[in-house]
Structures are given as C-alpha cells and as structure tokens.
Amino acid sequence: MRYFFALILALGYTSKTISQEEQILVQCDPITGLCEIPDFEATEKDIVWNDDEELFYIGDPMCSWCWGISPQINALERYATQEQIKFNLLMGGLRPGGGQDWSKSFKRFLEHHWHQVNKTSGQPFDFSIFKKDEFNYDTEPACRAVITVRTIAPDKTLTFYELVQYYFYVESKDPKQLDFYKVICEKLDIDYQTFSDTFNSESMKLATQNDFIKSRELGVRGFPSIIYRHKDQLYTIASGYTEFEDLKAVIQKLKSKND
C-alpha cells in the first residue's frame, strides 16, 4: 500500500527535482511519481456530463512516470470495461513545443530520473538517446498522434499510446518524426495514410490543444493523473505513480459511498 500513501502525499506535498546547474523545465517528483505541468494555472469551466460515472486518465506519451504506470493503467482500463465505467484517455501536454536545451545537465537529470522510474515500476528503458548531440523534448506530436488514433480508431487508442511509449523509451525512436508511427500503425492494422493525413490536419492540431485545455479544466497539475467522476463530483484518485489495486480500492470505496 506504499503507493496509496504516496497518493495521499501528492495531494499536499510537492518536491521539485531541479538541476543545480540550470533550471529544468520538466519537473518530476521521485517520491510521488508526478511530472508537473510547467507554468500551470488552474481554470474553471462548467462541464456537461453525459454518464453517471467515468474515469479520466490524463498523461503524456513522453512523461516517464506515465510509462512507468502503463501496466497499472492497462489493468485499470480492463477493470473499467468489466464494471461498465467509461474510460477516457486524455493528453495533458507535458512539454508541448519543447524548448529545454539538450545540455549535459538536462541529460544527466533525465537519465537519473529514468533509472528511478525503472527501479520503482520495473518498466524497461534504453538510454542511448542520451548519446544524441541534439534532441528537442517536444511532446506535442506524440500527444497529437494518440488523439489522431482516438479519432480514427478509438478502440485502439490505449494500445497505440502504450506502443508510442515503448518505441520512445525502449527503442529510443523519435516521436516527432512522422515515420515513427508507421510501424505502430502496421502492428495495429491502422491505415498509415489515413493516420498521416489526419495527424497533419489543422483540425487535429486544434483537437490536441483542446485536450490540453480540458486536462486543466479538470484541475490536473501533472501526470500521470487519474480522476473518477460520479455524477457531478470529481475525485482525483491518483496524482502520480499508483498501483492498480490501490486505484481499484479507492474507486470501490467511492462507488459504495455514492450508491
């Protein structure tokens, strides 16, 4: 249950990990397993709900703790299907546009952090990306790719998301390159030309921005985050790395409370 207590801590405690040599724009907490949104500002907006209950998983394919939690999310999605709870995958946009200098200190920061995620979650990592002379850690294209598949093949969205993570973290491929997605589309029997045309469309770029906005409207401050909604009440059941059994226990407690 140690990750359950990490969840509780995440609600009231933030410890930013920052390089002493320069400011690191991607902030991740090794205790809670939360990667924070830079320059986050909460917004409020009335949202119309269509179902009595649903789950929102808000992540980013290039958020390392989102890769770490991936098996737990997979189990959560199966549980939601079993319980007939709508499961929503939203892209939060950890670093849209990138902008962090690919410096030695930033690479050391990331490599150390990836080792922490590996140790906690057991998820595999390849570290050859740190041998690159240049790399822009822009997460918008990867988020847009997931939203593209959510649009053209919604039943394959979570699997696509997981494969994007795999090819980035384990194969050290670059999600900013369009041909990165070709092998994933082939694996999932998604027409690559349809994917490419949709991915490059202005409407999909707008849809991606809308996901970023919606995540903030839900009050999300970092990834991975999981929200359970019952009627008009929102409950943050995870803000950082959390095991599936702890997520399930919280959902069942909330369902029992509200039924």
Phi, psi and chi 1 to 4 in degrees:
 res  aa     phi    psi   chi1   chi2   chi3   chi4
   1 MET       -    6.5  -66.3  -72.5  -72.0      -
   2 ARG   -61.4  -27.4   63.9 -167.7  179.5  100.1
   3 TYR   -77.7  -22.7  -63.4  113.9      -      -
   4 PHE   -66.0  -43.0  177.1   77.0      -      -
   5 PHE   -69.0  -31.7  -66.7  112.2      -      -
   6 ALA   -62.9  -35.2      -      -      -      -
   7 LEU   -63.6  -44.4  163.9   62.2      -      -
   8 ILE   -62.6  -43.6  -59.3  -60.1      -      -
   9 LEU   -59.9  -35.4  -74.9  169.8      -      -
  10 ALA   -63.7  -23.4      -      -      -      -
  11 LEU   -76.6  -22.4  -60.6  178.4      -      -
  12 GLY  -131.2    5.7      -      -      -      -
  13 TYR  -140.1  132.2  169.3   76.5      -      -
  14 THR  -131.1  128.3  -59.2      -      -      -
  15 SER  -128.4  100.8  173.7      -      -      -
  16 LYS   -78.0  134.5  -65.0 -177.8  179.6  180.0
  17 THR   -96.5  113.5  -57.7      -      -      -
  18 ILE  -128.6  138.1  -55.1  177.5      -      -
  19 SER   -63.9  141.3  165.6      -      -      -
  20 GLN   -75.8  -15.3  -66.4 -179.6   -6.4      -
  21 GLU   -88.9  -30.3  -61.3  175.1   32.4      -
  22 GLU  -160.4  160.8   64.1  179.0  -82.0      -
  23 GLN   -73.4  128.6 -175.8  179.1   10.5      -
  24 ILE   -95.3  122.0  -57.5  -60.6      -      -
  25 LEU   -74.9  -24.3  -59.7  179.2      -      -
  26 VAL   -94.1  108.4  179.4      -      -      -
  27 GLN  -100.3  122.6  -54.9  -71.1   -0.4      -
  28 CYS  -133.2  137.3  -65.2      -      -      -
  29 ASP   -99.1  117.9 -167.8  -40.8      -      -
  30 PRO   -70.9  -16.8   27.5  -35.2      -      -
  31 ILE   -81.8  -49.8  -61.6  175.1      -      -
  32 THR   -91.6  -17.6   62.3      -      -      -
  33 GLY    70.7   39.4      -      -      -      -
  34 LEU  -117.3  127.6 -178.8   74.4      -      -
  35 CYS  -101.6  117.1  -68.3      -      -      -
  36 GLU   -82.9  152.9  -63.1 -176.8   -3.0      -
  37 ILE   -78.3  125.0  -56.7  171.2      -      -
  38 PRO   -63.7  140.4  -20.7   32.6      -      -
  39 ASP    52.4   44.8  -57.9  -40.1      -      -
  40 PHE   -72.2  134.2  170.2   75.3      -      -
  41 GLU  -132.2  124.2  -69.2 -174.9    5.5      -
  42 ALA   -70.6  147.4      -      -      -      -
  43 THR  -128.3  159.1   60.1      -      -      -
  44 GLU  -126.2  134.5  -66.1 -176.2    3.7      -
  45 LYS  -157.2  137.8 -178.1  178.4  178.8 -179.5
  46 ASP   -71.5  130.7  -67.9  -27.2      -      -
  47 ILE  -118.6  136.2  -56.3  174.6      -      -
  48 VAL   -92.3  123.7  177.9      -      -      -
  49 TRP   -99.9  143.4  -51.1  110.5      -      -
  50 ASN  -107.8  -14.7  -63.6  -40.0      -      -
  51 ASP  -123.7  159.2  -57.1  -72.3      -      -
  52 ASP   -69.0  -34.8  -75.9  -18.3      -      -
  53 GLU  -149.9  152.0   60.6  176.9  -15.3      -
  54 GLU  -164.7  164.7   58.0 -170.8  -34.9      -
  55 LEU  -116.2  140.0  -79.2  163.0      -      -
  56 PHE  -118.6  123.5  -64.4   91.3      -      -
  57 TYR  -107.5  119.9  166.4   51.5      -      -
  58 ILE  -111.7  119.7  -58.2   94.2      -      -
  59 GLY  -148.8 -168.3      -      -      -      -
  60 ASP  -151.1  131.7 -173.5  -59.5      -      -
  61 PRO   -59.5  -22.4  -21.3   32.1      -      -
  62 MET  -106.3   18.3  -64.2  174.5   72.0      -
  63 CYS   -92.2  116.9  154.6      -      -      -
  64 SER   -65.2  -34.4   53.6      -      -      -
  65 TRP   -70.0  -24.8  -81.7  110.9      -      -
  66 CYS   -69.4  -33.4  -63.2      -      -      -
  67 TRP   -69.6  -40.0  170.7 -126.7      -      -
  68 GLY   -61.2  -39.0      -      -      -      -
  69 ILE   -86.0   -2.7 -157.0  175.7      -      -
  70 SER   -51.4  -46.9 -176.0      -      -      -
  71 PRO   -62.4  -33.0  -23.3   35.2      -      -
  72 GLN   -69.5  -36.7  -44.8  -53.8  -37.6      -
  73 ILE   -68.9  -39.0  -63.9  -60.4      -      -
  74 ASN   -59.6  -44.4 -162.7  -72.3      -      -
  75 ALA   -66.3  -36.9      -      -      -      -
  76 LEU   -65.0  -41.1  179.1   65.0      -      -
  77 GLU   -63.8  -40.2 -166.4  -88.2  -17.9      -
  78 ARG   -65.2  -40.3  -65.8 -164.4  -57.0  -88.7
  79 TYR   -63.8  -43.2  169.8   74.7      -      -
  80 ALA   -60.8  -42.2      -      -      -      -
  81 THR   -61.5  -44.1  -60.8      -      -      -
  82 GLN   -61.5  -39.8  174.4 -173.6  -37.1      -
  83 GLU   -89.9    2.9  -64.8  -63.7  -48.0      -
  84 GLN    58.2   42.3  -62.4 -177.3  -35.4      -
  85 ILE  -104.3  125.4  -58.0  172.7      -      -
  86 LYS   -61.7  132.3 -175.8  178.7  179.2 -178.1
  87 PHE  -112.7  123.5 -179.2   88.8      -      -
  88 ASN  -115.2  130.6  -56.7  -82.1      -      -
  89 LEU  -106.1  114.1  175.6   58.1      -      -
  90 LEU  -112.9  142.4  -66.2  178.7      -      -
  91 MET   -93.9  127.5  -63.0  -64.5   96.6      -
  92 GLY   -93.8  -26.1      -      -      -      -
  93 GLY    79.4   77.7      -      -      -      -
  94 LEU   -67.6  -49.2 -179.5   64.4      -      -
  95 ARG  -140.9   62.9  -76.9  -60.7  -57.8  158.0
  96 PRO   -62.6  127.1   21.6  -31.2      -      -
  97 GLY    92.4  -16.1      -      -      -      -
  98 GLY    64.8 -131.5      -      -      -      -
  99 GLY   110.4  -15.3      -      -      -      -
 100 GLN   -76.0  131.1  179.3   76.1   53.2      -
 101 ASP   -60.8  134.7  -70.9  -21.5      -      -
 102 TRP   -81.9   66.2 -167.9 -118.4      -      -
 103 SER   -93.4  170.1   61.0      -      -      -
 104 LYS   -61.3  -39.6  -70.8 -178.1  179.1  179.7
 105 SER   -68.8  -38.9   57.1      -      -      -
 106 PHE   -66.4  -40.5 -177.0   43.3      -      -
 107 LYS   -65.8  -39.7  -73.1 -169.3  -81.3 -172.6
 108 ARG   -63.7  -41.8  -77.7 -161.7  -58.4  -91.3
 109 PHE   -58.6  -50.0  162.5   80.3      -      -
 110 LEU   -64.2  -45.7  -76.1  176.8      -      -
 111 GLU   -61.7  -44.0 -174.8  170.5    4.9      -
 112 HIS   -61.0  -42.4  174.5   70.0      -      -
 113 HIS   -65.8  -41.4 -178.8   62.7      -      -
 114 TRP   -63.8  -35.8  -71.7   12.5      -      -
 115 HIS   -63.1  -37.3  -81.2  -66.5      -      -
 116 GLN   -63.8  -43.7  -69.5  176.9  -37.6      -
 117 VAL   -64.2  -43.0  178.0      -      -      -
 118 ASN   -59.6  -44.3  168.4 -101.2      -      -
 119 LYS   -64.4  -39.7 -178.2  178.5  179.0 -179.7
 120 THR   -76.1  -43.5  -60.1      -      -      -
 121 SER  -100.7  -24.4   68.1      -      -      -
 122 GLY    82.6   -0.4      -      -      -      -
 123 GLN   -70.2  140.1  -73.5  -74.1   80.3      -
 124 PRO   -77.7  151.3   28.8  -35.5      -      -
 125 PHE  -138.0  146.5  -75.8   81.8      -      -
 126 ASP  -112.7  137.4  176.2   78.8      -      -
 127 PHE  -108.4   13.0  -61.0   92.0      -      -
 128 SER   -70.0  -16.1   60.1      -      -      -
 129 ILE   -59.1  -28.4 -172.5  174.8      -      -
 130 PHE   -76.2   -3.9  -59.2  116.4      -      -
 131 LYS   -86.6  -11.4  -63.6  177.9 -177.9  178.1
 132 LYS   -68.7  142.7  -67.1  178.5  179.5  -71.7
 133 ASP   -75.6  -31.9  -67.1  -30.5      -      -
 134 GLU  -138.2  141.7  -63.7  -68.9  -23.3      -
 135 PHE  -162.6  128.0 -174.3   79.4      -      -
 136 ASN   -98.4  114.1 -178.6   17.3      -      -
 137 TYR   -80.3   62.7 -147.1   99.6      -      -
 138 ASP   -93.0  117.1  177.0    6.1      -      -
 139 THR   -95.2   -4.4   72.5      -      -      -
 140 GLU   -61.8  -47.2 -169.5  -85.3  -12.8      -
 141 PRO   -59.0  -40.9  -26.1   37.3      -      -
 142 ALA   -65.0  -40.6      -      -      -      -
 143 CYS   -63.4  -43.2  -70.8      -      -      -
 144 ARG   -63.4  -36.2 -177.6  164.5   22.5  118.2
 145 ALA   -62.9  -42.3      -      -      -      -
 146 VAL   -64.7  -42.6  174.1      -      -      -
 147 ILE   -67.2  -32.7  -64.9  168.6      -      -
 148 THR   -60.2  -47.4  -62.5      -      -      -
 149 VAL   -68.5  -35.7  170.8      -      -      -
 150 ARG   -60.1  -26.7 -164.4 -179.2   68.7 -162.6
 151 THR   -84.0  -42.0  -57.5      -      -      -
 152 ILE   -99.4  -19.6   64.3  176.3      -      -
 153 ALA  -150.8   67.3      -      -      -      -
 154 PRO   -57.4  -31.5   16.6  -29.5      -      -
 155 ASP   -71.0  -10.8   58.4  -40.3      -      -
 156 LYS  -107.7    8.4  -59.2  175.9 -179.4  178.9
 157 THR   -62.6  -51.2  -53.3      -      -      -
 158 LEU   -65.2  -40.2 -176.6   59.0      -      -
 159 THR   -63.9  -41.5  -55.7      -      -      -
 160 PHE   -60.7  -45.7 -177.6   90.1      -      -
 161 TYR   -56.4  -45.1  174.8   76.4      -      -
 162 GLU   -65.1  -37.6  -67.6  170.4  -18.4      -
 163 LEU   -71.3  -34.3  -75.1  171.1      -      -
 164 VAL   -60.7  -45.2  172.1      -      -      -
 165 GLN   -59.5  -45.3  -66.9  175.0  -50.7      -
 166 TYR   -60.8  -48.4  173.9   83.2      -      -
 167 TYR   -69.9  -23.8  -81.9   97.7      -      -
 168 PHE   -80.4  -52.9  174.4   58.3      -      -
 169 TYR   -80.1  -30.7  -75.7  109.5      -      -
 170 VAL  -103.3  -32.7 -177.2      -      -      -
 171 GLU  -102.6   -5.7  -61.5  -68.9  -24.3      -
 172 SER    57.0   35.4  -71.2      -      -      -
 173 LYS   -87.9  162.3  -54.2  -63.4 -176.3 -177.3
 174 ASP  -101.6  110.1 -173.2   -8.5      -      -
 175 PRO   -67.9   -8.6  -17.8   31.6      -      -
 176 LYS   -78.6  -15.2  -61.3 -169.9  -57.7  -62.4
 177 GLN   -91.1  130.2  -54.7  -59.3  -43.2      -
 178 LEU   -58.7  -39.6 -177.3   58.7      -      -
 179 ASP   -69.9  -10.4   60.0    3.2      -      -
 180 PHE   -54.2  -34.7  168.8   94.8      -      -
 181 TYR   -88.4   -7.8  -57.5  101.2      -      -
 182 LYS   -62.6  -47.8 -172.7  172.4 -176.8  179.0
 183 VAL   -66.1  -33.3   65.3      -      -      -
 184 ILE   -69.1  -43.1  -56.7  176.9      -      -
 185 CYS   -60.7  -40.8  -72.4      -      -      -
 186 GLU   -63.7  -41.9  -69.8  172.2  -11.6      -
 187 LYS   -62.2  -35.6  -77.7 -179.1  177.7  -66.6
 188 LEU  -100.6    7.5  -61.9 -178.6      -      -
 189 ASP    56.5   46.6 -164.5   26.1      -      -
 190 ILE  -106.4  130.0  -64.1  171.1      -      -
 191 ASP   -62.5  117.5 -176.5   75.1      -      -
 192 TYR   -67.3  -35.4  179.3   65.2      -      -
 193 GLN   -66.2  -42.0 -171.1   60.1   54.6      -
 194 THR   -62.4  -43.6  -59.0      -      -      -
 195 PHE   -58.8  -48.4  169.6   85.5      -      -
 196 SER   -61.0  -46.5  -59.0      -      -      -
 197 ASP   -63.1  -41.8  -68.1  -17.4      -      -
 198 THR   -70.3  -42.7  -51.5      -      -      -
 199 PHE   -58.2  -40.0  173.5   82.2      -      -
 200 ASN   -84.4   -3.5  -74.6  -40.7      -      -
 201 SER   -75.7  151.5   67.1      -      -      -
 202 GLU   -65.1  -34.0  -70.2  -58.9  -42.9      -
 203 SER   -63.4  -34.8   62.7      -      -      -
 204 MET   -75.1  -33.5 -156.8   50.0   47.1      -
 205 LYS   -63.8  -39.3  -66.7  175.0 -176.4  177.3
 206 LEU   -67.5  -41.5  178.3   60.1      -      -
 207 ALA   -60.9  -36.1      -      -      -      -
 208 THR   -65.5  -44.4  -56.6      -      -      -
 209 GLN   -62.1  -35.4  -65.3  -57.9  -47.0      -
 210 ASN   -65.4  -36.6  -73.5  -21.0      -      -
 211 ASP   -63.3  -43.6 -103.8   43.3      -      -
 212 PHE   -59.6  -42.5  -62.0  165.0      -      -
 213 ILE   -66.2  -43.2  -68.1  169.0      -      -
 214 LYS   -63.7  -38.7 -174.3  169.6 -175.8  178.3
 215 SER   -60.9  -37.1   73.3      -      -      -
 216 ARG   -74.3  -33.5  -72.9  149.3  177.8   76.7
 217 GLU   -64.7  -27.6  -70.5  172.9   -8.5      -
 218 LEU   -80.7   -2.6  -70.3  171.4      -      -
 219 GLY    85.6   15.7      -      -      -      -
 220 VAL   -73.4  134.2  170.4      -      -      -
 221 ARG  -114.6   -3.5   65.2 -176.4  179.5   86.3
 222 GLY  -177.7  175.9      -      -      -      -
 223 PHE  -129.1  148.9  -40.3  118.7      -      -
 224 PRO   -77.2  145.1   28.7  -34.6      -      -
 225 SER  -130.1  142.7  -72.9      -      -      -
 226 ILE  -130.2  127.5  -57.3  167.2      -      -
 227 ILE  -120.2  132.8  -65.1  172.6      -      -
 228 TYR  -107.8  129.7  170.9   70.1      -      -
 229 ARG  -113.6  130.5 -179.2 -174.7   65.3   79.7
 230 HIS  -122.9  114.4 -175.1  -86.5      -      -
 231 LYS    54.6 -119.1  -61.8 -171.3 -175.6  -61.5
 232 ASP  -103.5   15.2   60.3  -10.4      -      -
 233 GLN  -104.1  130.1  -66.2  -65.0  -48.3      -
 234 LEU  -106.1  135.2  -65.2  173.2      -      -
 235 TYR  -127.3  120.1  -56.5   90.2      -      -
 236 THR   -79.6  107.3  -61.0      -      -      -
 237 ILE   -97.5   -8.1   63.1  171.7      -      -
 238 ALA  -155.2  131.7      -      -      -      -
 239 SER  -134.6   78.3 -173.7      -      -      -
 240 GLY   124.2 -176.5      -      -      -      -
 241 TYR   -63.9  127.5 -177.7   87.2      -      -
 242 THR  -145.6  139.6  -48.5      -      -      -
 243 GLU   -74.4  150.9  -62.0  -79.6   -7.1      -
 244 PHE   -58.0  -44.4  164.0   68.4      -      -
 245 GLU   -60.7  -33.6  -71.1  -59.8  -30.9      -
 246 ASP   -72.0  -38.9  -65.0  -34.1      -      -
 247 LEU   -61.4  -46.6  -66.5  169.8      -      -
 248 LYS   -59.5  -43.9  179.2 -179.2  174.7 -178.5
 249 ALA   -61.9  -41.8      -      -      -      -
 250 VAL   -66.4  -42.2  174.8      -      -      -
 251 ILE   -62.2  -45.5  -67.4  170.1      -      -
 252 GLN   -63.4  -38.3  -70.2  178.5  -26.2      -
 253 LYS   -65.1  -41.4 -176.1  176.0 -179.0  179.0
 254 LEU   -69.2  -39.2  -71.2  170.1      -      -
 255 LYS   -62.4  -43.4  -75.4  173.0   67.2   69.8
 256 SER   -64.2  -38.6  176.4      -      -      -
 257 LYS   -65.5  -36.8  171.9 -173.8  173.8 -178.3
 258 ASN   -93.4  -16.4  -73.0  -65.2      -      -
 259 ASP   -79.4      -  -72.5  -16.7      -      -
